Amino acid sequence: MNVLNRSIISICIFFSFINICYSKIQLKIIMKVDNEIITSHDIEKEINYLKALNPRLSQIDKNELIMIAKKSSIKEFIKKKEILKYKELNLQNPQIDDVLNSFMQNLNFENENQLENYIKNFNLTIEDLKRKIEIENEWKNLIYSRYKQIVKIDKDNLIEKIERASKKKFLEEYNLSEIVFTRKKDISLDDLIEKINESIEVNGFENTANLYSISDSSKIGGKLGWIKKNALSNEIGNKLKNLKENDYSSPLEINNNFFIFKINKTRKVQVQIDKKKELEKMILIETSRQLDKFSNIFYNKIKLNSKISEF
């Protein structure tokens, strides 16, 4: 072997070594959830995903953004592990397209091509979105199968609301966002509320939802979308009745969780009520609200029994 060949081989070995070292630096292990590792690449990808859902997240402190991504990644890993005990994930699930369409509407996109071009800016693909959507879908199905027997719906009350609404010419709708939180052992409730209120003033409501909310809506800045006033429970309706657009409520305790609601917009729509469909919709809203509570209880129970390590 001549000197030139030996030199070329040495250079190749050197750059291979550099690439290996660089890859190790790039793929640093950040956390471990039971036997699953979460790398710096996973956290970076989660940050990009959260920014795609809520572009305002770019405004907050980098360390806080990393903290949000860690919390979100842990939650997804735990949910996925629990789901896989019962079934495999299916990216061809037709429910995924429904959520994808809703996602496009929230971002004012008319078709999947516009969405695809948008998420490319965050180094994401449609497949990345579908994987995340499928985990959330199957988690909701799991929660429903476990807790559907104890969901309580007061149909008579809902029917009465629909009857009252049908006699009006116009109905008021709220475009709402939420922050949901619980008591913590390491901080008093008053101090936690003060901390959340300070964050809302500094970071905005949506970013604070990402930081503090335990609801699955936190990933999209706590956005709930348009909800008819008569579809809300009496306690929530009373909390909102004196608020204006862009106002947010004081905390409301419901079943050991605390809710802060923000009215993004209001509108009046002409009453055209299909009573049967309206009842189905209101039952779905109330069922989802109750299942969210059970989702948090079940998730926290699993998390408590999971071994989570940071490096």
LINRADA-V172304 format. One record per backbone hydrogen bond with DSSP energy under -0.5 kcal/mol. CO is the residue of the C=O (numbers start at 1). NH is the residue of the N-H. E is the energy in kcal/mol with one decimal. If there is no record, write none. Layout:
# LINRADA-V172304
co->[CO:CO]
nh->[NH:NH]
e->[E:E]
This chain:
# LINRADA-V172304
co->[2:3:4:5:6:7:8:9:10:11:12:13:14:15:16:17:18:19:20:21:22:23:25:26:28:28:30:31:32:32:33:36:37:38:38:39:40:41:42:43:44:45:46:47:48:49:50:54:55:56:57:61:62:63:64:65:66:67:68:69:70:71:72:73:74:75:76:77:78:79:80:82:83:83:90:93:93:94:95:96:97:98:99:100:101:102:103:104:105:111:112:113:114:115:116:117:118:119:119:120:125:126:127:128:129:130:131:132:133:134:135:136:137:138:139:140:141:142:143:144:147:148:151:153:154:155:156:157:158:159:160:161:162:163:164:165:169:171:172:173:174:174:175:175:176:176:177:179:180:181:184:187:188:189:190:191:192:193:194:195:196:197:198:199:199:200:204:205:206:207:208:208:209:215:216:217:217:218:220:222:225:227:228:228:229:233:234:235:236:237:240:244:247:252:252:254:257:258:259:260:261:262:262:263:265:267:269:270:272:273:274:275:276:277:278:279:280:281:282:283:284:285:286:287:288:289:290:291:292:293:294:295:296:297:298:299:300:301:302:303:306:307:307:309]
nh->[6:7:8:9:10:11:12:13:14:15:16:17:18:19:20:21:22:23:24:25:26:27:28:28:30:40:311:38:34:309:36:33:39:30:31:43:44:45:46:47:48:49:50:51:52:53:54:57:58:59:60:65:66:67:68:69:70:71:72:73:74:75:76:77:78:79:80:81:82:83:84:85:86:87:93:96:97:98:99:100:101:102:103:104:105:106:107:109:108:115:116:117:118:119:120:121:121:122:124:123:129:130:131:132:133:134:135:136:137:138:139:140:141:142:143:144:145:146:147:148:150:151:153:155:158:159:160:161:162:163:164:165:166:167:167:168:271:269:229:267:176:227:264:265:224:225:262:260:214:258:187:184:192:193:194:195:196:197:198:199:200:201:202:203:204:204:208:209:210:211:212:213:213:218:219:220:222:221:223:178:176:174:231:232:232:237:238:239:240:241:243:247:263:254:259:257:254:181:252:179:249:177:264:246:175:173:171:272:274:275:278:279:280:281:282:283:284:285:286:287:288:289:290:291:292:293:294:295:296:297:298:299:300:301:302:303:304:305:305:306:308:34:309:32]
e->[-2.1:-2.1:-2.3:-2.6:-2.3:-2.4:-2.4:-2.6:-2.4:-2.6:-2.3:-2.3:-2.2:-2.5:-2.3:-2.5:-2.7:-2.6:-2.2:-2.1:-2.7:-2.8:-0.7:-0.5:-0.5:-2.3:-2.8:-3.0:-0.6:-2.7:-2.5:-3.0:-0.5:-2.6:-2.1:-2.0:-2.5:-2.5:-2.2:-2.4:-2.1:-2.2:-2.7:-2.4:-2.1:-1.9:-2.4:-2.5:-1.6:-2.0:-1.5:-2.1:-2.4:-2.0:-2.3:-2.4:-2.4:-2.3:-2.6:-2.5:-2.6:-2.0:-2.1:-2.6:-2.5:-2.4:-2.8:-2.3:-2.0:-2.6:-2.4:-1.0:-2.1:-2.0:-1.5:-1.8:-0.6:-1.1:-1.9:-2.7:-2.4:-1.8:-2.5:-2.2:-2.1:-2.1:-1.3:-3.1:-1.4:-1.5:-3.0:-2.4:-1.9:-2.7:-1.3:-0.6:-1.2:-1.5:-2.1:-1.8:-1.7:-2.6:-2.3:-1.7:-2.7:-2.6:-1.8:-2.0:-2.8:-2.7:-2.0:-2.3:-2.2:-2.2:-2.6:-2.5:-2.4:-1.7:-2.3:-2.1:-1.8:-0.8:-0.6:-1.4:-1.7:-2.9:-2.2:-1.9:-2.2:-2.5:-2.2:-2.4:-2.3:-0.6:-0.9:-1.6:-2.8:-2.9:-2.7:-1.8:-0.8:-2.9:-3.1:-1.0:-3.1:-1.1:-2.5:-2.3:-2.8:-3.2:-0.6:-0.6:-2.3:-2.7:-2.2:-2.3:-2.4:-2.6:-2.4:-2.1:-2.3:-1.9:-2.1:-3.6:-0.8:-1.2:-1.7:-2.1:-1.7:-1.8:-3.0:-0.6:-1.6:-1.9:-1.1:-1.4:-2.7:-1.8:-1.1:-2.1:-2.2:-2.8:-1.5:-0.5:-1.2:-2.9:-2.5:-1.2:-1.5:-1.4:-2.1:-2.1:-2.4:-0.5:-2.5:-1.8:-3.0:-2.4:-2.3:-1.9:-3.0:-1.7:-0.9:-4.1:-2.9:-3.0:-2.8:-0.6:-0.6:-0.9:-3.0:-2.1:-2.1:-2.4:-2.5:-2.5:-2.1:-2.3:-2.3:-2.7:-2.6:-2.1:-2.1:-2.7:-2.1:-1.2:-1.8:-2.7:-2.0:-1.9:-2.9:-2.7:-2.4:-1.7:-2.1:-3.0:-2.1:-1.0:-0.6:-1.4:-0.8:-3.5:-0.5:-2.6]
